[in-house]
Amino acid sequence: CNFIESIAFLGGGMNEAPGIYLGGNASAIKISTQEVDEILALFTEAQLSLCKLEARNDRTHLHLYIHLPDRTLVYDASASEATKQQIWFTLTTTLEGFSRYRAQNWVWCFDKWLVADPLSTTVGYATDTIGSHWGQDVRWEFGTLMAYNGGKGAVVHELELAALTGAITYEQFAAGSAEFTTPGTYSWPAPAWLGSATVVCVGGGGGSIAAVTDNGQNTSFGTLLTAGGGTCGGTLGGVGGTGTPLGATVFGGDGGNGADRTDSDNPGGGGGAGGYSGSGGNGGNDLVAFTAGTGGAAAGGAKFSGGGGVGILGEGASGTMSGRGGSGGTNANPGGNTAGVYGGGAEGRPSQSKSDTARGGGGGGGVRWGVLTLAGGATYPVVVGAGGGTGNWSGRGGAVRISWPGKNLPRIFASYSLDGQTWSQEQAISIGGPGDRSKRLVWRRQGFMRHFRMQRFRGDSAAHVTFLRIEAQIEALAY
């Protein structure tokens, strides 16, 4: 590619190992160092023939990118000229080891640097407000020859990495949640930094008028999780809702069944909503008693009572009394014409006239939950199912809760080597919280050295820090 009025290329002459050169005016100058040449030697000629070179002039920096299969090598022409030595650094999109750098084909357009992801069709832009790549945290690492004492010993009392801290955002490390408790269709944008979340779905409870519209509606989170609504009660009781098949990553319980009517004048009770690890209780009538829920599920309703509902705060006590709620902390409400909190099946409608007949109870809504892998920055459709029926003989609506735990503040790891081959155990310190500009990155009691000492620091893109210099308190020894 064209680079500072020369042609940059990867190759070599006869009987020469591959290297990086700048060619112009019938001559070529090698700019790759021994370390860079050793990295190039890790790949076959066929692999190197597919590598891409591109140049980028950004402010005072003149960068030459060498995109290799598992990393990108970057030559900094401005720094090389200032220091009178060849300056290279490595870019990679991973936290461990090396992986292909996912930013290529740099183009300055619309007042920003646009880039393409070589592993997808995604186009994005570079920003200095975050350090992640397409929502994925990546690592940074640098090292330096810190001290030389001419063969004599020294004691390193303190080491400080002078830096500008406090640039991290609170939202990335605080626990959070989003709740949808009114039936309807919504869109939920996942934060760019979020990789997974616990999602709870409760289906709508079935009604009790025996029309198709009396069925409780399904509740869903995208295509990843669905909790089924309970069906309506008619001559027979409604059937409890199910949902996404239970397994190693999907948990929950089915809704309880509504009780059948026993005759034209005696309705059945509603089914309880499912739980986090068990099924909702079945409704009761003149002939059969209601049953309790299990695994945080709600109890079924007795005659003239709706099934209990569940909360969305996690598994707690199961509902054991007629029409009582199950888990969640806020849902231990009596039954009656309005069933439970979320997902309770309606009580069976009594006979309204001599020509009318009573109905069976509605089925309880199912519950499904799991820890789902999410695409940071993506928007997910959320559907909250309504309870079936209308008026006094309607089931309770469903709900969705999305939650994620808080994370530890990012840390920086320091290690050192006295021979360039083996490294000390890493010592980690926190970079401080959001807005903490006074945080000092200090490592104490750094041990003994002889002759020289190499220092290495590493962290990840969540540790958004600007480094200034390294300071050390070193006591030189006479021997």
Sequence and secondary structure as in RCSB ss.txt:
>XXXX:A:sequence
CNFIESIAFLGGGMNEAPGIYLGGNASAIKISTQEVDEILALFTEAQLSLCKLEARNDRTHLHLYIHLPDRTLVY
DASASEATKQQIWFTLTTTLEGFSRYRAQNWVWCFDKWLVADPLSTTVGYATDTIGSHWGQDVRWEFGTLMAYNG
GKGAVVHELELAALTGAITYEQFAAGSAEFTTPGTYSWPAPAWLGSATVVCVGGGGGSIAAVTDNGQNTSFGTLL
TAGGGTCGGTLGGVGGTGTPLGATVFGGDGGNGADRTDSDNPGGGGGAGGYSGSGGNGGNDLVAFTAGTGGAAAG
GAKFSGGGGVGILGEGASGTMSGRGGSGGTNANPGGNTAGVYGGGAEGRPSQSKSDTARGGGGGGGVRWGVLTLA
GGATYPVVVGAGGGTGNWSGRGGAVRISWPGKNLPRIFASYSLDGQTWSQEQAISIGGPGDRSKRLVWRRQGFMR
HFRMQRFRGDSAAHVTFLRIEAQIEALAY
>XXXX:A:secstr
 EETTEEEEEE  TT   EEEEEETTEEEE   HHHHHHHTTS HHHHTT EEEEEEETTEEEEEEE SS EEEE
EHHHHHHHTS  EEEE S SSS      EEEEEETTEEEEE TTSS EEE  SS   BTTB  EEEEEEEEEEEE
EEEEEEEEEEEEEE   S GGGTS EEEEE SSEEEEEE  TT  EEEEEEE     SS SGGGS   EEETTTE
EE      SSS      BS  SSS EEE        SBTTB         SSS       SSS      TT    
  TT     B SS       STT   SSSS     SSS TTBT         STT           EEEEEEE  
TT EEEEEE   SSSGGG     EEEEEE      EEEEEEESSSS     EEEE  STT TT   EEE   EEE
EEEEEEEEEETTS  EEEEEEEEEEE   
